[in-house]
Amino acid sequence: MEINIAIIGASGFLGKSFVDYFNNKNIPVTAFSRTVQNKNWKEFDVLNYKDLSVFESFTHVFYCAAGGVQRNNIGNNELRINSLFPIELSNYLNNINTSIKFISFGSYFEIGDNSLDKEWTEKEIIYTDNIISSEYIESKKILTYYSYIAKKSYHFILPTIYGEKENSKRLIPYIINSLKKNEKITISSGEQIRQYVYVEDVLKIIWENIVLLNCGVYNISGEVVNINQIVKYIFSLFDSDIEISIENNFRDLSMMNLKLKQSNLIKEMNLSKSSLLDNLKKYL
């Protein structure tokens, strides 16, 4: 069967990156989003969409939609977007055609409040009793748990993904744009330990190796950095004495250390990832 791909949530950073990736490979792809950009995009609203049969014609369905990302408290709409609808769609596709690959995504923020210096496995993330202070993350964790138990789909837990086309309000473009405009920069204390992975590496890892994987949950790890290190990386690219304001009211300060243990199956594929410092230059 000829490859035919659907991307749900195509207007977001990850979804749009997948659309561009497949277009560049001349692989047929249909983008589903609330906003339509061209003839290969279909208007799609998770909250008001009833006819799941439209996805029966695809070989791969990537679910990249998310709701309430920037809010601590979410409602029933976001719960449906982040967990209930993808679970429903995964079950539907599996029941009508088990050969259709359904791919969804989780986040290492599902680890919750943590200061331990350790790499977390998929199972540890799913069963940890760490406090999760965001309803958005709780709703994402429902999907991760279901994917782990049901084993009907492919679910990838990601660290922080970055790339030149990410939202301008995120850390890297925010700092770069502030430096370009000579504006004051406000960040957290910068002590948080994080993993960063370039979005192009994520796309390549998933697409080139999904055929080798069984349904289940898989971690994709990234380069370990702290926020201060990222700031220093960026400042090294500019000759600037911009003022930096430190604030301690950022909501992720209780999650001081977030690191994924690379999935053994993915690790065995010997996949190389590009470096953060090299990729930062692509933003300029």
Contacts in CASP RR format, 6 or more apart in sequence:
PFRMAT RR
TARGET T0000
AUTHOR 0000-0000-0000
METHOD contacts of the structure
MODEL  1
MEINIAIIGASGFLGKSFVDYFNNKNIPVTAFSRTVQNKNWKEFDVLNYK
DLSVFESFTHVFYCAAGGVQRNNIGNNELRINSLFPIELSNYLNNINTSI
KFISFGSYFEIGDNSLDKEWTEKEIIYTDNIISSEYIESKKILTYYSYIA
KKSYHFILPTIYGEKENSKRLIPYIINSLKKNEKITISSGEQIRQYVYVE
DVLKIIWENIVLLNCGVYNISGEVVNINQIVKYIFSLFDSDIEISIENNF
RDLSMMNLKLKQSNLIKEMNLSKSSLLDNLKKYL
1 59 0 8 1.000
1 99 0 8 1.000
2 28 0 8 1.000
2 59 0 8 1.000
3 27 0 8 1.000
3 28 0 8 1.000
3 59 0 8 1.000
3 60 0 8 1.000
4 28 0 8 1.000
4 29 0 8 1.000
4 30 0 8 1.000
4 57 0 8 1.000
4 58 0 8 1.000
4 59 0 8 1.000
4 60 0 8 1.000
5 18 0 8 1.000
5 22 0 8 1.000
5 27 0 8 1.000
5 28 0 8 1.000
5 29 0 8 1.000
5 30 0 8 1.000
5 58 0 8 1.000
5 59 0 8 1.000
5 60 0 8 1.000
5 61 0 8 1.000
5 62 0 8 1.000
6 29 0 8 1.000
6 30 0 8 1.000
6 32 0 8 1.000
6 55 0 8 1.000
6 58 0 8 1.000
6 60 0 8 1.000
6 61 0 8 1.000
6 62 0 8 1.000
7 15 0 8 1.000
7 18 0 8 1.000
7 19 0 8 1.000
7 22 0 8 1.000
7 29 0 8 1.000
7 30 0 8 1.000
7 31 0 8 1.000
7 32 0 8 1.000
7 62 0 8 1.000
7 64 0 8 1.000
8 32 0 8 1.000
8 44 0 8 1.000
8 46 0 8 1.000
8 61 0 8 1.000
8 62 0 8 1.000
8 63 0 8 1.000
8 64 0 8 1.000
8 65 0 8 1.000
9 15 0 8 1.000
9 31 0 8 1.000
9 32 0 8 1.000
9 33 0 8 1.000
9 44 0 8 1.000
9 63 0 8 1.000
9 64 0 8 1.000
9 65 0 8 1.000
9 66 0 8 1.000
10 16 0 8 1.000
10 18 0 8 1.000
10 19 0 8 1.000
10 31 0 8 1.000
10 32 0 8 1.000
10 33 0 8 1.000
10 41 0 8 1.000
10 64 0 8 1.000
11 31 0 8 1.000
11 33 0 8 1.000
11 34 0 8 1.000
11 35 0 8 1.000
11 37 0 8 1.000
12 33 0 8 1.000
12 64 0 8 1.000
13 161 0 8 1.000
13 163 0 8 1.000
13 165 0 8 1.000
13 166 0 8 1.000
13 167 0 8 1.000
13 199 0 8 1.000
14 64 0 8 1.000
14 105 0 8 1.000
14 161 0 8 1.000
14 199 0 8 1.000
14 202 0 8 1.000
15 31 0 8 1.000
15 62 0 8 1.000
15 64 0 8 1.000
16 165 0 8 1.000
17 165 0 8 1.000
17 199 0 8 1.000
17 200 0 8 1.000
17 203 0 8 1.000
18 29 0 8 1.000
18 62 0 8 1.000
18 64 0 8 1.000
18 203 0 8 1.000
19 29 0 8 1.000
19 31 0 8 1.000
21 200 0 8 1.000
21 203 0 8 1.000
21 207 0 8 1.000
22 28 0 8 1.000
22 29 0 8 1.000
23 29 0 8 1.000
29 40 0 8 1.000
30 40 0 8 1.000
30 41 0 8 1.000
30 42 0 8 1.000
30 58 0 8 1.000
31 37 0 8 1.000
31 40 0 8 1.000
31 41 0 8 1.000
31 42 0 8 1.000
32 41 0 8 1.000
32 42 0 8 1.000
32 43 0 8 1.000
32 44 0 8 1.000
33 41 0 8 1.000
33 42 0 8 1.000
33 43 0 8 1.000
33 44 0 8 1.000
34 43 0 8 1.000
34 44 0 8 1.000
34 45 0 8 1.000
35 41 0 8 1.000
35 43 0 8 1.000
36 42 0 8 1.000
36 43 0 8 1.000
42 54 0 8 1.000
46 65 0 8 1.000
46 80 0 8 1.000
46 81 0 8 1.000
46 85 0 8 1.000
47 77 0 8 1.000
47 80 0 8 1.000
47 81 0 8 1.000
52 88 0 8 1.000
52 89 0 8 1.000
52 92 0 8 1.000
52 93 0 8 1.000
55 61 0 8 1.000
55 89 0 8 1.000
55 92 0 8 1.000
55 93 0 8 1.000
55 100 0 8 1.000
56 93 0 8 1.000
56 96 0 8 1.000
56 97 0 8 1.000
56 100 0 8 1.000
58 100 0 8 1.000
59 99 0 8 1.000
59 100 0 8 1.000
59 101 0 8 1.000
60 100 0 8 1.000
60 101 0 8 1.000
60 103 0 8 1.000
61 89 0 8 1.000
61 93 0 8 1.000
61 100 0 8 1.000
61 101 0 8 1.000
61 102 0 8 1.000
61 103 0 8 1.000
62 103 0 8 1.000
62 104 0 8 1.000
63 86 0 8 1.000
63 89 0 8 1.000
63 102 0 8 1.000
63 103 0 8 1.000
63 104 0 8 1.000
63 105 0 8 1.000
64 105 0 8 1.000
65 81 0 8 1.000
65 82 0 8 1.000
65 85 0 8 1.000
65 86 0 8 1.000
66 81 0 8 1.000
66 82 0 8 1.000
66 136 0 8 1.000
66 140 0 8 1.000
67 74 0 8 1.000
67 77 0 8 1.000
67 78 0 8 1.000
67 81 0 8 1.000
67 82 0 8 1.000
67 136 0 8 1.000
68 74 0 8 1.000
68 78 0 8 1.000
68 81 0 8 1.000
68 82 0 8 1.000
68 136 0 8 1.000
69 136 0 8 1.000
71 78 0 8 1.000
71 135 0 8 1.000
71 136 0 8 1.000
72 133 0 8 1.000
72 134 0 8 1.000
72 135 0 8 1.000
72 136 0 8 1.000
72 251 0 8 1.000
73 135 0 8 1.000
74 82 0 8 1.000
74 135 0 8 1.000
74 136 0 8 1.000
74 139 0 8 1.000
75 135 0 8 1.000
78 135 0 8 1.000
78 136 0 8 1.000
78 139 0 8 1.000
79 139 0 8 1.000
79 142 0 8 1.000
82 136 0 8 1.000
82 139 0 8 1.000
82 140 0 8 1.000
82 142 0 8 1.000
82 143 0 8 1.000
83 139 0 8 1.000
83 140 0 8 1.000
83 142 0 8 1.000
83 143 0 8 1.000
83 146 0 8 1.000
86 102 0 8 1.000
86 104 0 8 1.000
86 143 0 8 1.000
87 142 0 8 1.000
87 143 0 8 1.000
87 146 0 8 1.000
89 102 0 8 1.000
90 102 0 8 1.000
90 104 0 8 1.000
90 146 0 8 1.000
90 147 0 8 1.000
90 150 0 8 1.000
90 152 0 8 1.000
90 153 0 8 1.000
91 150 0 8 1.000
91 152 0 8 1.000
93 100 0 8 1.000
93 102 0 8 1.000
94 100 0 8 1.000
94 102 0 8 1.000
94 152 0 8 1.000
94 153 0 8 1.000
101 153 0 8 1.000
101 154 0 8 1.000
101 210 0 8 1.000
102 152 0 8 1.000
102 153 0 8 1.000
102 154 0 8 1.000
103 153 0 8 1.000
103 154 0 8 1.000
103 155 0 8 1.000
103 156 0 8 1.000
103 206 0 8 1.000
103 210 0 8 1.000
104 143 0 8 1.000
104 147 0 8 1.000
104 153 0 8 1.000
104 154 0 8 1.000
104 155 0 8 1.000
104 156 0 8 1.000
105 155 0 8 1.000
105 156 0 8 1.000
105 157 0 8 1.000
105 158 0 8 1.000
106 140 0 8 1.000
106 143 0 8 1.000
106 144 0 8 1.000
106 155 0 8 1.000
106 156 0 8 1.000
106 157 0 8 1.000
106 158 0 8 1.000
107 137 0 8 1.000
107 140 0 8 1.000
107 157 0 8 1.000
107 158 0 8 1.000
108 120 0 8 1.000
108 125 0 8 1.000
108 157 0 8 1.000
108 158 0 8 1.000
108 159 0 8 1.000
108 160 0 8 1.000
108 195 0 8 1.000
108 219 0 8 1.000
108 258 0 8 1.000
108 259 0 8 1.000
108 260 0 8 1.000
109 134 0 8 1.000
109 137 0 8 1.000
109 140 0 8 1.000
109 252 0 8 1.000
109 255 0 8 1.000
109 258 0 8 1.000
110 125 0 8 1.000
110 126 0 8 1.000
110 132 0 8 1.000
110 137 0 8 1.000
110 140 0 8 1.000
110 141 0 8 1.000
110 144 0 8 1.000
110 157 0 8 1.000
111 120 0 8 1.000
111 125 0 8 1.000
111 128 0 8 1.000
111 130 0 8 1.000
111 255 0 8 1.000
111 258 0 8 1.000
112 128 0 8 1.000
112 130 0 8 1.000
112 131 0 8 1.000
112 132 0 8 1.000
112 133 0 8 1.000
112 137 0 8 1.000
112 254 0 8 1.000
112 255 0 8 1.000
112 258 0 8 1.000
113 130 0 8 1.000
113 131 0 8 1.000
113 132 0 8 1.000
113 133 0 8 1.000
113 254 0 8 1.000
113 255 0 8 1.000
114 130 0 8 1.000
114 255 0 8 1.000
114 256 0 8 1.000
114 257 0 8 1.000
114 258 0 8 1.000
115 256 0 8 1.000
115 257 0 8 1.000
116 257 0 8 1.000
117 193 0 8 1.000
117 257 0 8 1.000
117 259 0 8 1.000
118 257 0 8 1.000
118 259 0 8 1.000
119 221 0 8 1.000
119 259 0 8 1.000
119 260 0 8 1.000
119 261 0 8 1.000
119 262 0 8 1.000
120 128 0 8 1.000
120 219 0 8 1.000
120 259 0 8 1.000
120 260 0 8 1.000
120 261 0 8 1.000
121 219 0 8 1.000
121 261 0 8 1.000
122 148 0 8 1.000
122 157 0 8 1.000
122 217 0 8 1.000
122 218 0 8 1.000
122 219 0 8 1.000
122 263 0 8 1.000
123 148 0 8 1.000
125 144 0 8 1.000
125 157 0 8 1.000
125 219 0 8 1.000
125 260 0 8 1.000
126 141 0 8 1.000
126 144 0 8 1.000
126 145 0 8 1.000
126 148 0 8 1.000
126 217 0 8 1.000
131 254 0 8 1.000
132 138 0 8 1.000
132 141 0 8 1.000
133 251 0 8 1.000
133 254 0 8 1.000
134 251 0 8 1.000
143 155 0 8 1.000
144 155 0 8 1.000
144 157 0 8 1.000
144 217 0 8 1.000
147 153 0 8 1.000
147 154 0 8 1.000
147 155 0 8 1.000
147 216 0 8 1.000
147 217 0 8 1.000
148 155 0 8 1.000
148 216 0 8 1.000
148 217 0 8 1.000
151 214 0 8 1.000
151 215 0 8 1.000
151 216 0 8 1.000
152 215 0 8 1.000
153 215 0 8 1.000
153 216 0 8 1.000
154 206 0 8 1.000
154 210 0 8 1.000
154 213 0 8 1.000
154 215 0 8 1.000
154 216 0 8 1.000
154 218 0 8 1.000
155 216 0 8 1.000
155 217 0 8 1.000
155 218 0 8 1.000
156 202 0 8 1.000
156 206 0 8 1.000
156 217 0 8 1.000
156 218 0 8 1.000
156 219 0 8 1.000
156 220 0 8 1.000
157 217 0 8 1.000
157 218 0 8 1.000
157 219 0 8 1.000
157 220 0 8 1.000
157 260 0 8 1.000
158 197 0 8 1.000
158 202 0 8 1.000
158 220 0 8 1.000
159 194 0 8 1.000
159 195 0 8 1.000
159 196 0 8 1.000
159 197 0 8 1.000
159 220 0 8 1.000
159 221 0 8 1.000
159 222 0 8 1.000
159 258 0 8 1.000
159 259 0 8 1.000
159 260 0 8 1.000
160 194 0 8 1.000
160 195 0 8 1.000
160 196 0 8 1.000
160 197 0 8 1.000
161 196 0 8 1.000
161 197 0 8 1.000
161 198 0 8 1.000
161 199 0 8 1.000
161 202 0 8 1.000
162 170 0 8 1.000
162 172 0 8 1.000
162 196 0 8 1.000
162 197 0 8 1.000
162 198 0 8 1.000
162 199 0 8 1.000
162 276 0 8 1.000
162 279 0 8 1.000
163 172 0 8 1.000
163 198 0 8 1.000
163 199 0 8 1.000
163 200 0 8 1.000
163 279 0 8 1.000
163 282 0 8 1.000
163 283 0 8 1.000
164 282 0 8 1.000
164 283 0 8 1.000
165 199 0 8 1.000
166 172 0 8 1.000
166 173 0 8 1.000
166 199 0 8 1.000
167 173 0 8 1.000
168 174 0 8 1.000
168 177 0 8 1.000
171 187 0 8 1.000
171 227 0 8 1.000
171 230 0 8 1.000
172 230 0 8 1.000
172 234 0 8 1.000
172 280 0 8 1.000
172 283 0 8 1.000
173 283 0 8 1.000
174 185 0 8 1.000
175 185 0 8 1.000
175 187 0 8 1.000
175 230 0 8 1.000
175 231 0 8 1.000
175 234 0 8 1.000
176 234 0 8 1.000
176 283 0 8 1.000
176 284 0 8 1.000
177 183 0 8 1.000
178 184 0 8 1.000
178 185 0 8 1.000
178 242 0 8 1.000
179 185 0 8 1.000
179 234 0 8 1.000
179 235 0 8 1.000
179 238 0 8 1.000
179 240 0 8 1.000
179 242 0 8 1.000
182 240 0 8 1.000
182 242 0 8 1.000
183 242 0 8 1.000
184 242 0 8 1.000
184 243 0 8 1.000
184 244 0 8 1.000
184 245 0 8 1.000
185 242 0 8 1.000
185 243 0 8 1.000
185 244 0 8 1.000
185 245 0 8 1.000
186 244 0 8 1.000
186 245 0 8 1.000
186 246 0 8 1.000
186 247 0 8 1.000
187 227 0 8 1.000
187 231 0 8 1.000
187 244 0 8 1.000
187 245 0 8 1.000
187 246 0 8 1.000
187 247 0 8 1.000
188 227 0 8 1.000
188 246 0 8 1.000
188 247 0 8 1.000
188 248 0 8 1.000
188 250 0 8 1.000
188 252 0 8 1.000
188 253 0 8 1.000
189 227 0 8 1.000
189 246 0 8 1.000
189 248 0 8 1.000
189 253 0 8 1.000
190 226 0 8 1.000
190 227 0 8 1.000
190 228 0 8 1.000
190 231 0 8 1.000
190 246 0 8 1.000
191 226 0 8 1.000
191 227 0 8 1.000
191 228 0 8 1.000
191 256 0 8 1.000
192 226 0 8 1.000
192 227 0 8 1.000
192 252 0 8 1.000
192 253 0 8 1.000
192 255 0 8 1.000
192 256 0 8 1.000
192 257 0 8 1.000
192 258 0 8 1.000
193 224 0 8 1.000
193 225 0 8 1.000
193 226 0 8 1.000
193 256 0 8 1.000
193 257 0 8 1.000
193 258 0 8 1.000
193 259 0 8 1.000
194 224 0 8 1.000
194 225 0 8 1.000
194 226 0 8 1.000
194 227 0 8 1.000
194 258 0 8 1.000
194 259 0 8 1.000
195 221 0 8 1.000
195 222 0 8 1.000
195 223 0 8 1.000
195 224 0 8 1.000
195 225 0 8 1.000
195 258 0 8 1.000
195 259 0 8 1.000
195 260 0 8 1.000
196 222 0 8 1.000
196 223 0 8 1.000
196 225 0 8 1.000
196 230 0 8 1.000
196 276 0 8 1.000
197 220 0 8 1.000
197 221 0 8 1.000
197 222 0 8 1.000
197 223 0 8 1.000
197 273 0 8 1.000
198 273 0 8 1.000
198 274 0 8 1.000
198 276 0 8 1.000
198 279 0 8 1.000
200 274 0 8 1.000
201 271 0 8 1.000
201 273 0 8 1.000
201 274 0 8 1.000
202 220 0 8 1.000
204 271 0 8 1.000
205 220 0 8 1.000
205 266 0 8 1.000
205 269 0 8 1.000
205 271 0 8 1.000
206 220 0 8 1.000
209 266 0 8 1.000
209 269 0 8 1.000
209 271 0 8 1.000
212 265 0 8 1.000
212 269 0 8 1.000
213 265 0 8 1.000
213 266 0 8 1.000
218 263 0 8 1.000
218 265 0 8 1.000
218 266 0 8 1.000
219 260 0 8 1.000
219 261 0 8 1.000
219 262 0 8 1.000
219 263 0 8 1.000
219 266 0 8 1.000
220 260 0 8 1.000
220 262 0 8 1.000
220 263 0 8 1.000
220 266 0 8 1.000
221 259 0 8 1.000
221 260 0 8 1.000
221 261 0 8 1.000
221 262 0 8 1.000
222 260 0 8 1.000
222 273 0 8 1.000
223 273 0 8 1.000
223 275 0 8 1.000
223 276 0 8 1.000
224 259 0 8 1.000
225 276 0 8 1.000
230 276 0 8 1.000
231 244 0 8 1.000
233 276 0 8 1.000
233 277 0 8 1.000
233 280 0 8 1.000
234 280 0 8 1.000
237 280 0 8 1.000
237 281 0 8 1.000
237 284 0 8 1.000
END
